[in-house]
Amino acid sequence: MTTSSNNTKFKESEINWDDLEGIGIHKSELDVERLLNGETVNIISLQLTLLGVEIEMDATIQIVEEGNVPMLEICGIKPE
């Protein structure tokens, strides 16, 4: 974990925004400061392809640390 100059838990440069755009996570639609602090952001809609299966889901996301590497954690929202 590294602290950025604006006192967030993670640096914005540690995030691969291009990869996130590919699964429907758009930086412009996020509370980036909350995300960089490791907090859960509001519910977003995602479109993923996993093992050739296209998946659309609502989820919350947050950045967590796995072995000193920031990783995106996606928590799917169960439909009611």
Buried (B, 14 or more C-beta within 10 A) or exposed (E): EEEBEEEBBBBBEEBEBEEBEEEBBEEEEBEBEBBBBBBEBEEBEBEBEEEEEEEEBEBBBBBEEEEEEBEBEBEEEEEE
